[in-house]
Amino acid sequence: MVKYALQRNKPWPLMEKLIIKLLQLKMPNIDYTKSAHLQTVNKFFTAMDKYADALNPQWKEYNDIKSEMLASIGQSK
C-alpha cells in the first residue's frame, strides 16, 4: 500500500486510518526485548517514514504513536 501511495504521489487518508488502527491494536502485544519484534518494528517504521516524509509530514497520529513506541523501546533496554 505504501509503495502504491508513493507511486501515485498522493496522500491516502483511508490507508492512514488503517495504519493507525493496526498500530493501536498491535502495540500492546509488542515485546520490545525480542529481536524479531524490533526488526519488524524497524521495517515498518522505515516504510511508513518514507510515506509520511513524502506525502504527509504533519501526520500527527503516526508521529505520536511512533514516539510512544520508540520510548517503549528505550525503556526496555
N, C-alpha and C positions, 0 to 999 in steps of 0.2 A: 504494500500500500504506500509506503513511504517513497519507494522508487517511482511509482506511478505519479504521486503528487509532485515530486521533484521534476519529472519529465514534463508534466503539463504546466509547471511553474505557476501554480495557483494554490493558495491555502485550501485545505479540505476540512471544514468545520465538523462534519459528521465523523471523520476519522479521528479528529482531535478528541471529540467526546468519547469515542470508543476507547481510545488510548488511556484517557483519564480514568474511565470506569475499570479498565483492565488493571491499571496500576493500583487503584483503590482496593480491588478485590485480591490482588496477589501480594501486595506489600506486607500484610501481616504474616504471610507464610514464608517469607524470605529469611533464610538463615545466613546472616552476614558473616558467619565464621566458616562457612563452607566455600571452598574454592570454586566449585562448579556454579554455585549460585552467584558468586561475584563475577564470574566470567560472563554469565548470562546477562546480568545487570549491565555490565560494561558494554557488551554488544548492543543491547537495547538502547542505552544512552548514546552510543556512537551514531546509530541510525537516526534516532529521534532528534539529536542535536543538529544533524545535517538539515533535517526538515525545519526545525524551529529557527535555526540561524538564517536559512534562506527564505522561508515563507511566513514565519510568524514569530519574530524575535520578542514580541510582547506577550507571548502565551503564558500568562500568569499561573494558571493551574499546573501546567507542566513544570515550570520553573520552581514552584512551591514544593511539589511532590519530589522533584529531583533533589532539591536542597534537603528535604527531610530524609530521603534515602541516603544521601551522602553523609549526613550527620549520623545516621544509624551505623553506617559502615565505619566511620571514625570512632564511634563508641565501642564497637565490637573488637577493636584491636587492642 
